[in-house]
Amino acid sequence: MIAENLITTAVLPLQTSDTGEESLRIMEDFNVRHLPIVNKSQLLGLISEDDILIHNIHEPIGSYELSLIKPYVKKSDHLYEVMRLLAEHQLTVIPVVDDEGNYMGMVALEDILNYFAKTAAFSETGSIIVLEFHGRGYSLAEIARLVEAENASILSTFVTSSPESSLVEVTLKINRQDIHNILSAFERFGYTIKASFNEEEYLESLQERYDALMSYLNV
């Protein structure tokens, strides 16, 4: 998935002639806190809600004294690069430009979340296993082999680490509800299981809590 495939057509960029009040209204309508400012096809920068609120909202944003940040992605940039810049600058949208630097549109954080929500890693039922390692001494090939030996498949993997720690977490989404044999296999091979989440057991637990609450309220 690349940036060009995620461009939203619902939100239009701002122009320098738009007032702060109009800009805030557009942000509120589309539930974003940032919008690009564009002159024809030229990307001038990105303005935030906070930038507007420290000025006279009845004046055109072109009259504001702004130190406009100008993060953007190219249309061919991968989704991970889009996510990196959104997180780095704490943005709700990021502009997309073509190979010549012309403005094409924007990618909204909400659209990325919707994209991930529709992928198999999130939409298919299954279970989650979190393995913990010291450093990067792990083999995804071996992890996959142990899972597949139990007639299961890995729908997704996600690796997280922290600069302050040597520990690395590998999160697996498995396409099975019953993962007891998989957990046992990991333990036999010396893997540290930090956590596991079974969707079916979780829903049963929620149902039990709901039933207990209803029973209490009926007393």
C-alpha positions, 0 to 999 in steps of 0.5 A, spaced: 500 500 500 502 506 497 500 513 499 497 515 492 492 509 494 490 512 501 488 519 498 482 522 501 477 526 496 473 528 501 477 534 504 479 540 500 486 544 502 486 551 504 487 557 500 491 563 503 484 567 502 480 562 507 479 566 514 481 562 520 474 561 522 473 558 515 479 553 516 477 551 523 470 550 521 473 545 516 477 542 521 471 541 525 467 538 520 472 533 518 475 531 525 482 533 523 487 538 527 491 540 521 490 542 513 495 543 508 495 550 505 495 550 497 496 555 492 494 552 485 498 546 485 504 548 490 504 546 497 505 552 501 505 548 508 501 545 513 497 549 518 494 547 525 488 548 529 493 551 534 496 556 529 489 559 528 487 560 535 493 564 536 491 569 531 485 573 529 480 568 526 476 573 522 483 574 518 485 570 512 490 565 514 495 568 508 496 574 513 498 570 519 505 570 521 507 562 521 513 558 521 509 553 517 512 546 517 512 542 511 512 535 512 509 531 506 510 524 502 510 522 495 505 518 492 509 512 491 511 512 498 509 506 502 504 506 508 509 505 513 513 512 511 506 515 511 505 513 518 512 514 521 511 522 519 504 522 522 507 520 528 513 524 528 510 530 527 503 528 531 499 530 525 492 528 523 493 529 515 499 529 511 499 532 504 501 527 498 505 530 492 507 527 485 514 526 482 514 534 480 512 536 487 505 538 485 500 537 491 495 531 489 491 531 496 492 528 503 492 522 507 488 522 513 490 518 520 482 516 520 483 513 513 489 509 515 486 506 521 480 504 517 484 501 512 488 497 517 481 495 520 479 492 514 485 487 513 485 480 515 490 481 521 484 485 524 477 483 521 478 475 522 477 472 528 483 468 532 488 469 537 494 474 539 500 471 542 506 476 545 513 473 545 519 477 548 526 476 546 533 479 549 535 483 543 534 481 536 535 473 537 529 470 534 527 467 528 521 469 524 522 462 520 522 458 526 516 461 529 512 460 523 514 453 523 512 452 530 505 455 529 504 451 522 506 445 525 499 446 529 495 446 523 495 454 524 497 460 520 500 467 522 495 472 519 500 478 522 506 480 526 508 486 529 515 487 532 516 493 537 522 495 541 524 501 546 531 504 546 531 504 553 531 497 553 534 491 550 527 487 550 524 486 543 516 484 543 514 480 537 506 480 537 503 474 533 495 474 530 494 467 529 488 464 525 485 459 531 481 460 537 484 454 541 492 456 541 493 451 547 498 447 543 501 453 540 503 456 547 505 449 549 510 448 543 513 455 544 514 453 552 518 447 550 522 451 545 524 456 550 520 462 548 518 467 553 510 468 552 509 475 555 501 475 554 496 471 550 489 473 548 483 468 546 478 472 542 473 467 544 475 466 552 475 474 552 467 474 549 465 469 554 468 473 560 465 479 557 458 475 557 459 473 564 461 480 567 454 482 563 450 477 566 453 478 573 451 485 573 444 484 570 443 479 576 446 484 581 441 490 578 435 485 578 436 484 586 
